[in-house]
Amino acid sequence: MIQSEVEFDFDTTEGALVSRLWDASNEFEWEKALGDELLLDRKYPYLLCNTFRKASGRRISGYERSDMLREEIESHFGEEHGESDRRYYLRTLYNEEDYYCAYGQLPATVASEIEGEEYIVQPVTASLKMMKGSVDRMQKAEIFADPAAEPTLDVLLCPGVAMKGDVMPAGDGASEESGETTTITIEDVDSPEGTAETSFILETDEEEIPDWMVRDILSELMPTTVASKLASAMEETVFLLSEAYGNRTSPVAAGDDPEDVAAANSRSKLWKGLVSDYQKSGMCDAVYSSRLSWSVVRASDPDNDSSVVHVRFNATGASEYDAGCLMTLSLAIANHPDVCTVELRERFKTANHIARWLTQSEVQDSTPFLDAGIDGSGQVVAISDTGVDLDHCYFRDGGGNAPGRGSVNLAARKVVQYVPFVNDDDYKYGHGTHVAGTAAGKRLDGTGMAEGAAPAAKIAFADVGDSAGNLRLPLDRQLLQTGRPHAQVHSASWGSDFNFYTTQARNFDQHMFENDEFLIVVAAGNSGHGDAPNTVGSPATAKNVIAVGAHHSTGGSNPRGSLGPSY
């Protein structure tokens, strides 16, 4: 349900030690949350589960479990809780026959009173917030090797935080004029204009996010120019850095295996070393003040969606300190009570190995859909990839109708929109031109033997590839606006090797939930060699998309041991 860094932060095989550390961690989090509620009027996030199976002799539904959980929560609000305390939301994480679980941000005095063995209340610690594998990937130098590929932290805020239409008081952090804030870049998704530094912005119904609001939201996430103060605060508020953690592992308790204790301490030592080397020394101050940009996509329905912060790390001017600075930044963000999930966005790569007749009949040159007149007429398919060669005979217009940029030009023969998120052409090996041809390619003169699966359809294209074929994606909501409202399908022949349910997979699911008529089709990836498990990469791990793999192929075209029809 939650794929996090917990198993690495508590890295030991000895059950008693794990249990002792986990209990101590929860005790630490409860004490911190209760203290901050009293002193700062803060709420903290919790994983809340209802495991009731039957009521009045019958099985109950997930919806009923959700209602029961809400009733239990609301029964513990007292006179001391004000209107803002009582305003809470549950973001569903798991809803099956056995139990219902959700994220919720609550006063600790309420969460700690939820009673009954059928209810589970777990503080969402910094370890639980960080996506599994993020720390190892942040330590790898190659994420900074390409200046064009900005390492990005996707930060999922807790339900109800920074929603659309919120009016928030100005924060009490340092003013912009004082030079005591991180550089903040707002990607205004109301504007059809963009800059080379960000991306081409499509018009959407998003409202503008003012600078002061974003600064107020983010100031406590990473007050970068007071690094020494932050380090002190982190040592007091992050369990793995705290004296409480040290007291549970040193001296070694009777019966503890020293090797297990050493393993358990390894991640704690990593974080302590990073804070000492980078935060306390102020070594990262210049990096944070000049090479970070922040953007916020605010949600509108707190029970069904959460706002997302994107923190981009400009790789230009990379130094030996970058990995340490990025890791300590991620820990500070994960430690904030308004944050529910933090992950390092994975690197994406292109993927496509399918010919059109395989999808229709699996018989060479047999195309029964086309024979029946199902050829894509009247449809627009949105495609995101490295670019399209608009002068190619399968995409050339011939009538002088150029594709639209901020809007769709339905008068164009084939490509009705071309959104240059990165540039406006394809790279040397033409992956985007290839997949656009697979979907809807058709020669200008109507002849040819390599038409796409839907040759009569038109194409709205999002160019997300640079001149080397690297993918540089915009915000997910911007990407999925390509071709709208005419396009009802978005084809993404790209993905990652990251076999987890990521923020991007969640965003794709959310978009389809909000747009019932819309379908996203994603490549499953090219990593399914031999009999290896867990090779479907995000965002194909989304629950509502169609993930497309090489179900069948022909001849010897299965790449590098992929099983194809023998799977």
N, C-alpha and C positions, 0 to 999 in steps of 0.2 A: 504493500500500500504506500509506504514512504521509503524511497530508496535514498538513503542519506549517508553522511560521513560517520554515523554513530559507531558502526562496526570497526572503523579505523581509529577513531578517537578513544575507544575502549578496546584496544587491540590485545586481547589475551584469550587463551583457551581454557583458563582455570575458572570454573563456574563460580566459586565462592568469592573470588576477587572481583569478577565482573559484577556480581550482584551487589557487593559492598560499594563499589564505585558508582554503580547506577543509582542505588538508594541515596548515596551521598550527593550525587548530582541533583536528584529531584529535591532533596531537602534544601540544598543551596538555592535552587531556582524558586522554591516556594518562599523562602525567607526574603530573597531579593524582591520578588513581586509584591509581597505583603508590605515590605518597607517602602517601596516606591509608590504603592497606592496611598499610603499614609502621608508621605512627604511630598510627592509630586503629582498625586492624583492620576497615576498611570494605570492603564490596563495592559495585560500581557496575553499572548496567544496560547491556546490550549488545544490539544487533540481531544475531542469529546466523542465518546462512543456509547451507544445504547445497544446492549446485547439481548434485550428481551426477545423471546421467540414466540411466546403465546400469551394471549389475554382472553379470559373467559373461555378457555378451552380451544381457542382457534389460533392459527398462525397469524401474526400481524405483519403488515406491510412496512416497507422502509419509510413511507410517508408517515405512518402512524408512529414509528419509532422516533422520527424527527420531531413530531408534535410532542411526544412524551418527553423528549430531551429538553425541548423549549419550556415545557411546563415545569420541569424539575429546576431548570436554571432560574426561571422567573419566581419560583417559590422562595428563593433565597435573597432576593433584593429586599432591603430594609429601608427605614427612614433615613439612614445615613447615606444612601445612594441617591445621587441627583439624576437629572434627566439624561445627561451624557453617559453616566454609568449604566443606565438602564437601556441605552441604545446599543444593541449588539446584533450581529449577523452570523449565520452559520453557512460556511462554504463546504458543500458536500465533497468528501473525498472517497467514500466507499459506501455502497448501498447494495447489499446482497441479502440472501435469505437468512444468513446467520447474524449479521449485525449492521448497524448504520454508524458511520463516523464522519465527523466534520471538523474543520478548523473554526475556532471562534475566539474572539478577543474579549476577555471578561475582567472585571475586578477580581483580584485574588481572593478577597473575602467572600465572593460568591462562588468562584470555582472550587475553593477548598471545602465548601459545605455540601457539594453535590454528593448524595448518599446512595447506598444500595450497591450490592455486588454486581448488579446488571449494568452499572455505569462505570466507564473508565474515563479518568481525567488525567491527562499527561501534559505537563508543561512542555512547550515546544522550545527546546534548548537550541543554542547556536549550532551544536552538532547535528540535531535533527533538521535544521533549516538548510544546511548545505547539501546540495545534490551529490550523491555518491560519485566518486571519481574526480570531483572538481579540484581537490587539493593536489592530487598527483598530476593532473593536467596543467595546473598553474605553475608547477615546478619545472615544467619542460621548456627549454629555451626556444623551441621552434615556434611557440605561439607568438613570439615577438620577432621572428625571423623575417616576416613579410610586412613591410611598413604599410602596405595597402590593406592588410587584414587586421583591423583593430580588435584586440581581445575585448570581449564585452561580458559584463556581469548582468544577467537578467534577474531582477529583484522583484519577487511577487509580494506585494503589500497585503496585509491581513484584511479580511472582509470588512468593508465599511470605511477604510482609510483612504483619504484623498479621492473621493468619488467625484464624478461630474456634477457641477453645480454647487459644490461645497464652497462656503465662504469662510475662510480661515483667518484668524487674526494674524497680523504680522508677527514673525518670530522675534525672540529676544536675542538672536545671535548677532554676530558682528555685521556691520553694515557693508554694503558692496564698496562704498567709497573708502573704507578703512583698509581694504586689501586683505581682509581676514576671512575671505570665503573662497571656496573652490570655484573654478570657472564653471558656469552652468550654461549649457546650450539647450534652448527650448526648440524642439521641432514642432513648429506650429502647423498642425495638420488641417487648419482651415485654409491655408494659403496655397494656391496652385504654383507658387514659385519655390525654387530651391536654390541651394548653393553647392558649389563644388565640394565643400567640406562636409556637407551632410548628404542630401539626396534630393531627387526630384519628388516633390510632394503633390499627391493627388488631392483633389477636393473631397472632403468627407463631411459628415455631420458633427465631427468633433468640435468642441468649443475651445477657444484659445486658453492656454494656461499661462497666467501672468508670472513674471519672474519672481515676484515677492512670495507667491504661494509655493512655488517649487523650492525656493530657498528655505522657506519655513519647514517644508516637509523634510528636506535633505540635510539641514544644518547639523542635526544631531547624529545623522547616519555617519558622517565623516567630517568633523571639524578639523580639517587637515593641517591648518597652520598652527594649531596648538597641540602638536603631536605628543609632547611630553605629558600634557594633562590627559590626553586621551589614553596614553599608555597606563597611567596610574588608574584611570577609571576602569580600563579593561581588566587589569589585574584584580580589581575588586569585584567585577561583575561577570567575568567568564570563568566557569568552574575549572577548566583545565589550566588556567593561569593562577588560580587562587591558592591561598594557604590551606583552604579546606581540602583541596585535592591532594596536596603534599602530605597532609596529616593522615590520609587514608592509604598511602602507599609507602610511607617512610616513617619509622623503621618498618622493615618487612615483618608482617604479622606471622604468628606461629602457623605453620602449615602451608604458607604461601611458597610457591615455587619461584625462586629468584629470577628465573628466565621469564616467567609470566609477568612478574612485576616490571622487569626491564621492558618487555614488549608493551605493557600498559602505559609505561611512562614515555615511550618513544614519541607519541604525538604531542603530549604535553610539553616535552622538551623542545620539539619543533616550534610550537607556538610561542613558548617563552623566549626561545632564541630569536625568533622573528621580531617580537615586540622589543626586545633589548637592542637588537642590532639596527632595526629600521625606525621604529616608532620613537623610542626614548632619545635616540641620537638626532632625530629630526632629519635623517638622511633622505626621507621621502617627501619632505615638504615641497621642494621645487617640482618634483614629479606631479604631486597632487594639485599644485596651484596652476600648472601650465599644460598638463597633458591629459586631463580628464574632461569629458563632456557628459552631461546628464540629460536625459529626456524622460518624460512621463506620459504614459497612455492611461488616461483615467477611465474607469469603468462606470457604468450607469446603474447597474442592478446589483447591489451588494450581496444578495443571496445567491446569485448565479454567476458572478464575475468578480474579479479583483483587479485593482489598478496595478500597473507594472512600471517599474523604473528600469531604464537601461543605462548602465554606466559604461562608457566606452573609454578605452585606454589607448591613446594615440601612440602607435609603435614607432613613429618617427623620432629619432634621437634616442633610440633604445640604449639602455645601459645595463651593466651587470646587476644593478639593484632592482630591476623591474619586477622580476618574479616575486621577490620578497615584499615589495611595495604593494603589488596586486593582492598577495595573500593576506597581508595585514589589513588591507582595505576591506577584503571580503569578510574577514572575521569581525571587524567593527560594524559592518552593515548587518551581518547575521545576528549580532548581539542586540540590535535595536528592537524594542518591543512592538513596533509597527510593521516589522518584516516577518513574513511567514516562510519564504523560500528564497535561497540564493543559489545560483548556478553559473558556471562559466559556460557561455554559449559555445557549442561545438563548431568545428570547422566543417564546411559543407563541400561536397564534390558532386560532379555530374554523374548520371547513370541512365543508360537506355540501350537495350539490345533486342528490340522487338520489331518484327515486320507485320504489315497490316493483315495479311491473310491468316496469320497464326491466331489473331484475335477473333476471327470470324468463323473459321472452319477447321483449322489445323490441316487443311489440304492445300497443297501448293496451287496458287493462282485461283482458288475458289473463294469468292466474296459474296455470299448469299445476302448479306445486309445491303450491299450496294446494288445487287441485282433486284432487290425489292424496293429500291428507291430511298433507302435510309442512308443518305449521304451527307448529312449535316446541313442541308439547305435551311436558310433562315436562322442559323445558330452562330453564336460567337463563342469561341473557346479562348480563355485567358491562359497564357503560358508564361512562366518565369524561367529564364535561363541566361546563357552567356551572351545572347544577341541574335539578330537575324540579318543575313545578307539580303537587303531589300532589292538589290539588283539581280538576284538569282532568278532564273526563269520561272521557278515555282512560286515566287512571291512578288515579282515585278508587277506593277499596276497596269501600265500601258495606257492609261487614260488621264494621267496627270493628277490623280487624286492621292495626295499624300496622307499617310496615316496621321490621326490626331495625336497630340501630346497629352494635354490635360483632359481631353475629352475624346469621344469616339467618333470617327468619320465613317459612317456606314456606306458612303458612296465609293469608298476604296474597294478595289476588286478582292484583295486578299487580306492585307494587314491594315486593320481599321484603327489601330492605336499602337503607338510605340512609346513607351515610357522610359526615358533614359535615366534610370536610377543611378547607373554608373557611367555609361557612355552610350553611344548610339550606333554601334556596329558590333559584329561578331569577331571573335578572336581567330587565330590562325587555323585551328582545327575544327572550328564551326560546329560545336556541340549544339548550340541553340538553334542554328539553321537546320541541323539534322533532326532534332526532336520536333520542331515546328513542321517540318516536312512529314514526319511520321504521323502527326496529328491531323494536319489539314492541307498539306502541300498539293498544289495543282499548277501545271504549266500554264503560262499565259495563252499559248495557242491551243490548249486543250488536249495536246498529244502527250506522249510520254508513258513510261512503264513503272514509275515509282511514285504514284499518287499516295496521299495520306489515307488514314482510316476514314476520315470524313472530308473528302476533297471539296465539297461544296460549302463547308463552313468557313467562316472568316476568323481572323486571329487578332486578339489584343495582346500585345507582347510587353512584358516587363524585363528590361535589360538589367540584369544584376551581376554581369560578369565583366571583369577588367580585361585588358589586352593580353594577359597571360592565361586567361581562362579561370582565374580565381573568382569565387562567388563572394559578393559583398551585399548582403541583404539589408533592405530597409526595415522599418517597423512592420510587424506582421499585418497590422490593420491596413497600412498603406499598400503593401504588396497585394493583399486580397481585394483591394478596390479596383485593381486593373480590369478594364473592360466593363465595369458596372455602369448602369444596371443591365446591360445587354448580355454580358457573359454570365452563364449559370454554372460553368465548370471552370476550375482552375487546375491546370496540369503542371506538376513540379517534378521534372525528371532529375532530381538531385536529392541529396540527403547527407547523412553522416554515418559514422560507424558506432554512434553512441546509442546503445540498446536500452534506453530508459524513457520514461514518460516525462519529457522536458517541458519547460515553460512554453516553448514554441509549439510542441504537440498540443498542449493545453489550449493555447491561443487559437490553433486551427479548429479544435473541437468547439471552442466557444463561438467562433465565427459561424460555424455550421449550425450550432444551436440557435443562434440569433437570426439565421437566414435559412429557413427550412428548405427553400428551393435550390440551395447552392450545394455543389459537390466539389470536394478537393480530392484530386488523384495524385498520389505521391509514389515515387520509386522506392521499392523496398531496400534497394542497395545492391552492390556487386560483391558482397562479402560472404555469401553462402556457399563456401567451398567445402567439398567433402560432406561430412555429417556434422559440421560445427553448429552448436546451438546459439541462440541469442544474437543472430546476425542481421535482424531487421533494425535499421537505424532511424533515429528521429529525423524528421517529424512523421515518418511512416508509422511510428508507435502510437500515434493519435488513435482514439477509439472510434471516431466517426468518419474518418477518411477511408478511401480505398487505397490500400497499399498494393502496388503492382510489382510482381516479381516475374522471373522467367519460368512460368508454369510449364510451357512447352517451348521447344526450340527445334531447329532443324539441322541435320547433318552434324558436324562437329563444332557448332557455334557456341555451345555452352562454355563460358570462359573459365579457365583454370580450375576445373574439377567441380563446377556447379552441377547439381544433380539433375535439374530440369525435370522431365517427365518421370524419372525414376525416383523422385523424392517421395 
